[in-house]
Amino acid sequence: MHGNDISLWIAELKLWPLIVVLALNLLFRKYGAAATRKRMSSLYHAIAVFLIISMAGFVVARGLTDIYLYAGVAVVVVLFIIFRKRVFPYQLSCPLCHVRLDFKTIYFIDDNLCASCRDGEKVQKDVSDEDTA
């Protein structure tokens, strides 16, 4: 045991984990403005993956132990906790009717509403627009 086995394993992965996260981020383009917050969240995740890969490479290059990697990951986790509203905007259920959401809505759509609630809000918005006109 060299004391940096985990850092070595992460460094050997190179940038593939980052490429996977960024490839998933490309799927958000399909939803346009309806997925702005969650697309930014995915970019924050990619930044965190990049930082962890960079820290692992630094630990391996300098011959340090994994403790330095753990400290860096702890900093990333603390930042995620501080900015959790931006980093984790996902909800499993609709905030209005508490119905379980489908994967597309959980991962891509910012409003976190089920289809029936989203249609109901659209109808209410149309009615209120007609009243003001």
Contacts in CASP RR format, 6 or more apart in sequence:
PFRMAT RR
TARGET T0000
AUTHOR 0000-0000-0000
METHOD contacts of the structure
MODEL  1
MHGNDISLWIAELKLWPLIVVLALNLLFRKYGAAATRKRMSSLYHAIAVF
LIISMAGFVVARGLTDIYLYAGVAVVVVLFIIFRKRVFPYQLSCPLCHVR
LDFKTIYFIDDNLCASCRDGEKVQKDVSDEDTA
2 8 0 8 1.000
3 65 0 8 1.000
3 66 0 8 1.000
4 59 0 8 1.000
4 60 0 8 1.000
4 63 0 8 1.000
4 64 0 8 1.000
4 65 0 8 1.000
4 66 0 8 1.000
4 69 0 8 1.000
5 66 0 8 1.000
6 56 0 8 1.000
6 66 0 8 1.000
6 69 0 8 1.000
7 55 0 8 1.000
7 56 0 8 1.000
7 57 0 8 1.000
7 59 0 8 1.000
7 60 0 8 1.000
7 64 0 8 1.000
7 66 0 8 1.000
7 69 0 8 1.000
8 56 0 8 1.000
8 60 0 8 1.000
10 52 0 8 1.000
10 53 0 8 1.000
10 56 0 8 1.000
10 57 0 8 1.000
10 69 0 8 1.000
11 53 0 8 1.000
11 56 0 8 1.000
11 57 0 8 1.000
11 59 0 8 1.000
11 60 0 8 1.000
13 53 0 8 1.000
14 53 0 8 1.000
15 53 0 8 1.000
17 49 0 8 1.000
17 53 0 8 1.000
18 46 0 8 1.000
18 49 0 8 1.000
18 50 0 8 1.000
18 53 0 8 1.000
21 42 0 8 1.000
21 45 0 8 1.000
21 46 0 8 1.000
21 49 0 8 1.000
22 46 0 8 1.000
24 42 0 8 1.000
25 39 0 8 1.000
25 42 0 8 1.000
25 43 0 8 1.000
25 46 0 8 1.000
27 108 0 8 1.000
28 35 0 8 1.000
28 38 0 8 1.000
28 39 0 8 1.000
28 42 0 8 1.000
28 108 0 8 1.000
30 108 0 8 1.000
31 108 0 8 1.000
31 109 0 8 1.000
34 108 0 8 1.000
34 109 0 8 1.000
34 110 0 8 1.000
34 111 0 8 1.000
35 108 0 8 1.000
35 109 0 8 1.000
35 110 0 8 1.000
36 110 0 8 1.000
37 86 0 8 1.000
37 89 0 8 1.000
37 110 0 8 1.000
38 89 0 8 1.000
38 90 0 8 1.000
38 107 0 8 1.000
38 108 0 8 1.000
38 109 0 8 1.000
38 110 0 8 1.000
40 86 0 8 1.000
41 86 0 8 1.000
41 87 0 8 1.000
41 88 0 8 1.000
41 89 0 8 1.000
41 90 0 8 1.000
44 83 0 8 1.000
44 86 0 8 1.000
44 87 0 8 1.000
45 87 0 8 1.000
48 76 0 8 1.000
48 79 0 8 1.000
48 80 0 8 1.000
51 72 0 8 1.000
51 76 0 8 1.000
52 69 0 8 1.000
52 72 0 8 1.000
52 73 0 8 1.000
52 76 0 8 1.000
55 68 0 8 1.000
55 69 0 8 1.000
55 72 0 8 1.000
55 73 0 8 1.000
56 69 0 8 1.000
58 64 0 8 1.000
58 68 0 8 1.000
59 65 0 8 1.000
59 66 0 8 1.000
59 68 0 8 1.000
59 69 0 8 1.000
80 87 0 8 1.000
80 88 0 8 1.000
89 110 0 8 1.000
89 112 0 8 1.000
90 106 0 8 1.000
90 107 0 8 1.000
90 112 0 8 1.000
91 101 0 8 1.000
91 106 0 8 1.000
91 112 0 8 1.000
92 100 0 8 1.000
92 101 0 8 1.000
92 106 0 8 1.000
93 99 0 8 1.000
93 100 0 8 1.000
93 101 0 8 1.000
94 101 0 8 1.000
94 112 0 8 1.000
94 113 0 8 1.000
94 114 0 8 1.000
94 117 0 8 1.000
95 112 0 8 1.000
95 113 0 8 1.000
96 113 0 8 1.000
96 114 0 8 1.000
96 117 0 8 1.000
97 114 0 8 1.000
97 116 0 8 1.000
97 117 0 8 1.000
99 114 0 8 1.000
99 116 0 8 1.000
101 112 0 8 1.000
101 114 0 8 1.000
105 112 0 8 1.000
105 113 0 8 1.000
105 114 0 8 1.000
106 112 0 8 1.000
111 118 0 8 1.000
113 121 0 8 1.000
END
